[in-house]
Amino acid sequence: MNQRSSSLLDEALGLDQVIEPWPLRGRVLTIEDRVETSGSFVLHHLLKRSLSPNSSNVSILIAFSQPFSHYDRVLRKLGCNLVSQRDNGRFLFFDMLKLQCPVGDEGITPGGGLIALFGKIHKTISALPEISRKNVSIIIDDLSLMEVAANGSSNYVLDFLHYCRTLTSEFDCSLITLNHEDIYSIEDGRTFLLQMEYSTDILIKVEPLATGLAADVHGQLTVSNKGRNKASNFHFKVKENVVECFYPGRSRD
């Protein structure tokens, strides 16, 4: 993603001024997309920015969606080498593709499921050098698949996220999650989304255009930043190795 294309998103998130200290630290950021309009590119952009060579940030990616090779391939197109970042200790990858929580109450005991995962995250952050411990981004891709691993229990997921939010206070780290808004149609699912939105500091909605498909616009982004008490809205187009962001009705050239 080039500088011009990412500037609108960075500006809405407060990433356009400084990268050290990490502007998102101590904050919870939620990306909500639709099945037909993926928000993965936002997650990839934030991962790249958190691993900027001019910072001491450490990123922990909790991957329920894809293997390491997928993220490495995508980030290489954006100019970021995850293998090198992993080797120098700035990128930590937790492969959750095979995680299966125990059925029943065992899923929330210290020895099982998501609580064991939280313990691993806490231990990992505690072991980091002090300068890095205050600049950690925990990135979860994605919550819907975490719920599948938790045997369909949104309560387990909410409990896990509550524990992770305590890390934003304890270590001043940031918590970034991706979820699919339109897979929830029943009342329990909507309640889950509302709880997520209530507890987040920055909400990024990735949606299709209200007017339908367009050849030169793939969707719209709405960024609601509680810290800035305002919302930003712009369109985007995903290309091979860049994402162009621009205001509605404006030329991208």
Secondary structure, DSSP 8 states (H G I E B T S, - for coil): --HHHHHHHHHHHT-SS--SS-TTTT-EEEEEEBTTB--HHHHHHHHHHHT-TTS--EEEEEESSS-HHHHHHHHHHTT--HHHHHHTTSEEEEE-TT----SGGGGGSTTSHHHHHHHHHHHHHHTS-HHHHTSEEEEEE-HHHHHHHTTT-HHHHHHHHHHHHHHHHHT--EEEEEEEGGG--SHHHHHHHHHHHHH-SEEEEEE--TT---SS--EEEEEEETTTTEEEEEEEEE-SS-EEEE-TT----
